Amino acid sequence: MSDRPLKLLLIDQDPIFRLGLRVALEAIPNLEAIAVVETDTVALQILAEIAEKDPNQVNLVVLEFGNCRSTTSQQLGFQFCRQLRVLYPNLPILLLSSVQEQGLLLAAKSIGVNGYCPKGTPLPELVAAMQEVTDGGSYWFQDTEAIITPNSPLPFSKLRNNLRLSGIANIDATLAAVTAQLQVPGLPVLDRAILAGRRRELLAARWLLNRLLVSSQERQEEQIPVAEQPPLTPSLSSAIQQRQTVSPLLSPGTLQSALFTSCVTKLQFSLQNVTDIPLEIDIFREDKKRELLYLILQKLAEQLDELRTSQIEINQLYELKNTLICDLWQVAITDFFGKFSRIKIGNRNIEIVNLLLQNIEVVQRDILNRIPLVCELYSYLLLQTELNIDNTSYSVVSAEAKSQALMILENLLIQVANGVVQPVLNYLADVEEMKQKFYVRQLISTREIERFRNDLSWKYRLKNYINEPKAVFESRYELFVIAPRGIANTSVYAPRNQELVKLSNIPLIVTLLLEFSDAIAPRLKSLLAFVGSGIVFILTQIVGRGLGLIGRGILQGIGSVSSVEKNFRRNSDRPK
């Protein structure tokens, strides 16, 4: 066993467990917890900073798969492990988790996790497992040694299957990243062609890997006709039949996991606002933006799991839409700032969450109730309905449906995050503690904060009186999306006739002016073209010719004067 110091990064959402384990490990010689964090995003940022300074500062990652009871959280955990494998291929990973399902542990092993210990493992055994994994070995808790079924295949078959699963996992991670880049609006044609070619290569490699490394027995099992398969029990048969009536290809959980995985990948992009529209989250540092968006995504996943358990119907979604978004906003504020966190303002200690939640009516009116296509997204993820966006109906399993759903999801996350920040700007904008924890460096002075708030105020006025009526009249929604260069905006078609009928006062005048402009513009263009051609004719044919004649006369006059002078000189030079 190596004597080199063991330096680990611990990732776990449970603050009590993090604290307890850190205190216990402090008593172990040659072992140091470099950082103890709650989220995958913070862990990636710390690893990136360490890689720039000293790559050997961390030699082990110990993690838990988020909330192990949530399927989506487990999928996000697998995605994070794949990212670690791509970014830091030589960094060992130890899974310290309450997960005990054999399938999940086998999947973790196949994507490159080096070891596993259940929570509650005695400290000496846990330290030994950490050291073994750090030294390049693997450690899987003895009770889970037979992770594969009792009829386990031969060792060579195990190796071949592990290689296949590991290769497919790496291909899927790369494929998800390429697909996410292809979905970026406004991508240049050349870049799109290159990415499309790379995606085809990855799909071909995935198919070839499945063909080469699958055993003949597994291939025969795949080819067994339905009639020859063993009969199912009545309850299982009815459950499968009910699931297949929803979608014969994907379960709702799989659809949600695939979409959320793509969103997590895009959250690693730059989050700088590259639009000309100010956003509330612009005042936050990029790491805080990413942390907030990731938290909202997690809470949305938990909300969807609850709705799926309650078997909600599509008509109920439309009735509960505002309530669902408001609940998501409230839980995001509570978890992001801390339920019992306090801040000192003057001589008072104020609970941050209670103060921010008082602004609910304003946030709902200005932001939350205006988030578009929320019901369509929920229905797509929960009930697997077709996605009707941009005057097109997309099949549930199509890549186009996933692309459109991803845009709606990104806009939902960004707008809810704006709603979280808005009451901060209303109540705690110039508090020094908030500036130090959250604000970007360029917006920490009082003058810059007030200028930023004024920009937001003008944004709301323009949106209420001009931009939103114009969007309603043009039958479109404005969406904010995450692109490689930062937060961008795009628009999609949507029928908004009912909203157009309800417009009044200034918004109605704006639409009438737009209609008048559309009506008079062709005639005005024709008139301007006629006047312009007349001016051109006058300048070229009349004024131009007149100036030409005048210039010509002047030149001829100059020539005549010079000839007279020459004749006079000749006559004067003759002898008398």
Stockholm file with secondary structure:
# STOCKHOLM 1.0

chainA/1-576         MSDRPLKLLLIDQDPIFRLGLRVALEAIPNLEAIAVVETDTVALQILAEIAEKDPNQVNLVVLEFGNCRSTTSQQLGFQFCRQLRVLYPNLPILLLSSVQEQGLLLAAKSIGVNGYCPKGTPLPELVAAMQEVTDGGSYWFQDTEAIITPNSPLPFSKLRNNLRLSGIANIDATLAAVTAQLQVPGLPVLDRAILAGRRRELLAARWLLNRLLVSSQERQEEQIPVAEQPPLTPSLSSAIQQRQTVSPLLSPGTLQSALFTSCVTKLQFSLQNVTDIPLEIDIFREDKKRELLYLILQKLAEQLDELRTSQIEINQLYELKNTLICDLWQVAITDFFGKFSRIKIGNRNIEIVNLLLQNIEVVQRDILNRIPLVCELYSYLLLQTELNIDNTSYSVVSAEAKSQALMILENLLIQVANGVVQPVLNYLADVEEMKQKFYVRQLISTREIERFRNDLSWKYRLKNYINEPKAVFESRYELFVIAPRGIANTSVYAPRNQELVKLSNIPLIVTLLLEFSDAIAPRLKSLLAFVGSGIVFILTQIVGRGLGLIGRGILQGIGSVSSVEKNFRRNSDRPK
#=GR chainA/1-576 SS CCCSCEEEEEECSCHHHHHHHHHHHHTSTTEEEEEEESSHHHHHHHHHHHHHHCGGGCCEEEECCSSTTCHHHHHHHHHHHHHHHHHCTTSCEEEEESCCCHHHHHHHHHTTCCEEEETTCCHHHHHHHHHHHHTTCCEECGGGSCCSCSSCCCHHHHHHHHHHHHHHHHHHHHHHHHHHHHTSTTCCHHHHHHHHHHHHHHHHHHHHHHHHHSCHHHHHHHTCCGGGSCCCCHHHHHHHHHHHHHCSSCCHHHHHHHHHHHHHHHTTSCCCBCSSSCCGGGGBCHHHHHHHHHHHHHHHHHHHHHHHHHTCCHHHHHHHHHHHHHHHHHHHHHHHHCTTCEEEETTEEEEHHHHHHTTHHHHHHHTGGGCTTHHHHHHHHHTCCCEEETTEEECTTSHHHHHHHHHHHHHHHHHHHHHHHHHHHHHSTTCHHHHHHHBCGGGCSHHHHHHHHHHHHHHHHHIIIIIHHHHHHTTEEEEEEEETTEEEEEEEECCCHHHHHHCCHHHHHHHHHHHHHHHHHHHHHHHHHHHHHHHHHIIIIIIHHHHHHHHHHHHHHHHHHHHHHHHHHHHHHSCC
#=GC SS_cons         CCCSCEEEEEECSCHHHHHHHHHHHHTSTTEEEEEEESSHHHHHHHHHHHHHHCGGGCCEEEECCSSTTCHHHHHHHHHHHHHHHHHCTTSCEEEEESCCCHHHHHHHHHTTCCEEEETTCCHHHHHHHHHHHHTTCCEECGGGSCCSCSSCCCHHHHHHHHHHHHHHHHHHHHHHHHHHHHTSTTCCHHHHHHHHHHHHHHHHHHHHHHHHHSCHHHHHHHTCCGGGSCCCCHHHHHHHHHHHHHCSSCCHHHHHHHHHHHHHHHTTSCCCBCSSSCCGGGGBCHHHHHHHHHHHHHHHHHHHHHHHHHTCCHHHHHHHHHHHHHHHHHHHHHHHHCTTCEEEETTEEEEHHHHHHTTHHHHHHHTGGGCTTHHHHHHHHHTCCCEEETTEEECTTSHHHHHHHHHHHHHHHHHHHHHHHHHHHHHSTTCHHHHHHHBCGGGCSHHHHHHHHHHHHHHHHHIIIIIHHHHHHTTEEEEEEEETTEEEEEEEECCCHHHHHHCCHHHHHHHHHHHHHHHHHHHHHHHHHHHHHHHHHIIIIIIHHHHHHHHHHHHHHHHHHHHHHHHHHHHHHSCC
//
